[in-house]
Amino acid sequence: MRALRLQPRSALAIYAHPDDADVAAGGLMAQWASEGIDVHLVVLCDGAKGSHSPHLASSVIRETRREELQSAADLLGVRSVTSLDFPDGTVANTLELRETLVGLVRNLTPEVVLGPDPTATFFGEVYVNHRDHRETGWALLDAVAPAAAMPLYFPEQGPPHQVRVLLLSGTHEPDVVADVSRTIDTKVKAVLAHASQLADDAAAIRDVVLERAEQAGRPVGVAYGEAFRCIELAF
């Protein structure tokens, strides 16, 4: 395990649901944004099934989560938010999705792409990683390595762009930790901005976010961290 030391000119986070990026990488995104780095966010799903209540209309949930997404992004300092509006549970690593992601990568030209590690499925005996997360991870990997960098893949999506580094969150094989001690409060606020997902227990969610960040930071000796699997594609 090593400390992450990256100062990219721009970064792109690609996640499935409106709150995923904040939970996984909100501290690093906020830190980079505060340093003048262009941080962009792509969210694949509309979040309209993100409720345990059978009485809420999907249209209401969708609009609520869209507003929460923008509020959280504003807190982090994200430069742009793109919502692809897939219905929850329908993300698939299709040719069409890969083409869309290639177009976004070529247009935004990020040096670093962040997203979920699709190889992580089971977390102990208590959690199965959502299908949307896994499919999002596979699609972004296929879009970045190699499609976005190769001119004969989707030539109508613009000139090729080589992403330098992939940072995969929610992984069983982390090898780098970003020190987010300076922006942990911003991360917490961004996570709590998704009020519809908190089950009226914001204090408990805050404690969980801080505890996980403390655990992530411990191997490299920082107060709060975010852990990733790092793939260096080009330098």
Helices and strands as residue ranges (DSSP letters): E 2-3, E 10-15, H 20-34, E 38-45, H 58-76, E 80-86, H 95-108, E 112-116, E 122-123, E 127-128, H 131-144, G 147-149, G 155-157, E 165-169, E 176-179, G 181-183, H 184-192, G 195-197, H 202-217, G 218-220, E 225-232
